[in-house]
Amino acid sequence: MAFIVPRKNGAWEIRETRSTPSGPRSATLATFRELSDEVIEQAEARATKTIGADELRQTALRVGAPLASPPADSATRKLLAELSMGRKPRRALRRLLADAVDSQDSGLSDAAKAAQEWVAATPDERGKALRELLLLGDALPKRRRPDRTQFPRFQHP
C-alpha cells in the first residue's frame, strides 16, 4: 500500500514499502507540491503494487497534502479570464458549452452533442479514431448481390 509523507522543503512524497533481503524498505514513487492526476499516474507507473487513485486522494486529504484543482476548474478559470477580456468562443462552441453546463434542452442536435468530446481532440486522436473506423468498415461482412436484379431492365421500343 502506498502512503504519503511530508518533506522538509514543503513538498510531499508518495512512498511504497517493499520487502528486501535486508528487511522492509521504503521507495519514493513520486514527489509533488499538489497531488494531481499526472502525479498519480507517475506513482502508478513506478509502483510494484496496485495503487488506487481514489485511495491516494483520500490519503492526501487525511495527512493534509494539497490536492490540485480538477482540470475542469482550471479550464473554467481560463475561459472566464478570456471572457472578461471580451474574447468569446465561436457560436457553435458557446452553444455546446451552454448545453453542457446548463443541461437543459438547448435545441442542439444529437450529432452536435455527440461531437462535444471531439472539440478538444488532437489531430493524432482524430486520426486514430478515423483509422479505427475504417478498420471497422473493412471488417464488416460484404453484402452479396443477387445474380439477377429484381427490377426489370429498361428496354427501348
C-alpha positions in Angstrom: 0.0 0.0 0.0 1.2 3.5 -0.8 1.5 6.2 1.8 2.2 10.0 1.7 4.8 11.8 3.8 5.8 15.4 4.1 9.3 16.6 3.2 11.2 19.4 5.0 11.1 21.7 1.9 7.3 21.7 1.8 6.9 19.0 -0.8 5.2 15.7 -0.3 6.2 12.2 -1.3 4.2 9.2 -2.3 6.1 6.2 -1.0 5.7 2.4 -1.1 7.0 -0.2 1.3 9.0 -3.0 -0.4 10.4 -6.2 1.0 14.1 -6.7 0.5 16.5 -9.4 1.9 17.7 -6.8 4.4 14.2 -6.1 5.5 11.4 -3.7 4.5 12.4 -0.6 2.7 10.5 2.5 1.6 10.8 3.7 -2.1 9.7 7.1 -3.4 7.2 6.8 -6.2 6.6 10.5 -6.8 7.3 13.9 -5.3 4.7 16.7 -5.5 3.6 20.0 -4.1 -0.1 19.4 -5.2 -1.5 16.0 -5.8 -2.6 16.0 -9.5 -3.7 13.3 -12.0 -0.2 13.4 -13.5 1.5 12.7 -10.2 -0.9 9.8 -9.5 -0.1 8.4 -13.0 3.6 8.7 -12.3 3.3 6.9 -9.0 1.1 4.2 -10.5 3.8 3.6 -13.2 6.6 3.2 -10.7 4.6 1.2 -8.1 5.1 -2.6 -7.8 1.7 -3.0 -6.3 -1.7 -1.6 -7.5 -2.4 1.9 -6.3 -5.9 3.3 -6.4 -6.2 7.0 -7.4 -9.2 7.5 -5.1 -7.2 5.9 -2.2 -4.3 8.3 -2.8 -6.6 11.3 -2.8 -8.2 10.1 0.4 -4.8 9.5 2.0 -3.6 13.0 0.9 -6.7 14.6 2.5 -6.1 12.6 5.7 -2.5 13.8 6.0 -3.1 17.3 4.9 -1.4 17.2 1.5 -2.8 19.7 -1.0 -4.8 18.4 -3.9 -4.7 20.0 -7.4 -7.9 21.5 -8.6 -9.8 19.4 -11.1 -8.9 20.1 -14.8 -12.5 21.4 -15.4 -11.9 24.1 -12.7 -8.6 25.2 -14.4 -10.3 25.3 -17.8 -13.2 27.3 -16.4 -10.8 29.8 -14.8 -9.1 30.3 -18.2 -12.4 30.6 -20.0 -13.6 33.2 -17.6 -10.4 35.2 -17.9 -10.8 35.1 -21.7 -14.5 36.2 -21.5 -13.6 39.0 -19.1 -11.2 40.4 -21.8 -14.0 40.3 -24.4 -12.8 37.2 -26.3 -15.7 34.8 -26.8 -15.6 31.4 -28.4 -17.3 30.7 -31.7 -21.1 30.4 -31.6 -21.2 26.6 -32.0 -18.8 26.2 -29.1 -20.8 28.6 -26.9 -23.9 26.5 -27.6 -22.1 23.3 -26.7 -20.8 24.9 -23.6 -24.1 26.2 -22.5 -25.7 22.8 -23.1 -23.0 21.0 -21.1 -23.2 23.4 -18.2 -26.9 24.0 -18.0 -28.1 20.5 -19.0 -31.4 21.9 -20.1 -32.7 21.5 -23.6 -30.7 24.0 -25.7 -32.0 22.8 -29.0 -28.8 21.2 -30.0 -29.0 18.2 -32.3 -27.8 14.8 -31.1 -25.0 15.0 -33.6 -23.7 18.2 -32.1 -23.9 16.8 -28.6 -22.0 13.7 -29.7 -19.3 15.9 -31.2 -18.6 17.6 -27.9 -15.9 15.1 -26.9 -14.0 15.8 -30.2 -13.8 19.6 -29.7 -10.5 19.4 -27.9 -9.2 16.3 -29.6 -5.8 16.5 -31.1 -5.2 15.7 -34.7 -3.5 12.4 -33.6 -6.5 11.4 -31.6 -8.8 12.2 -34.5 -6.6 10.3 -36.9 -6.5 7.3 -34.7 -10.3 7.3 -34.4 -10.6 7.6 -38.2 -8.3 4.6 -38.7 -10.3 2.5 -36.3 -13.5 3.4 -38.0 -12.0 2.5 -41.4 -10.8 -0.8 -40.0 -14.3 -1.4 -38.6 -15.7 -0.8 -42.1 -13.3 -3.3 -43.6 -14.3 -5.9 -41.0 -18.0 -5.7 -41.8 -19.2 -8.6 -44.0 -19.8 -7.7 -47.6 -23.4 -8.0 -48.8 -23.8 -10.4 -51.7 -25.5 -9.1 -54.7 -28.1 -11.3 -56.2 -27.2 -12.8 -59.6 -30.4 -11.3 -61.0 -31.9 -7.9 -60.2 -35.5 -7.8 -59.0 -36.4 -4.9 -61.3 -36.9 -5.4 -65.0 -34.4 -3.8 -67.3 -35.4 -0.8 -69.3 -35.9 -1.6 -73.0 -36.0 0.8 -75.8 -39.1 0.5 -78.0 
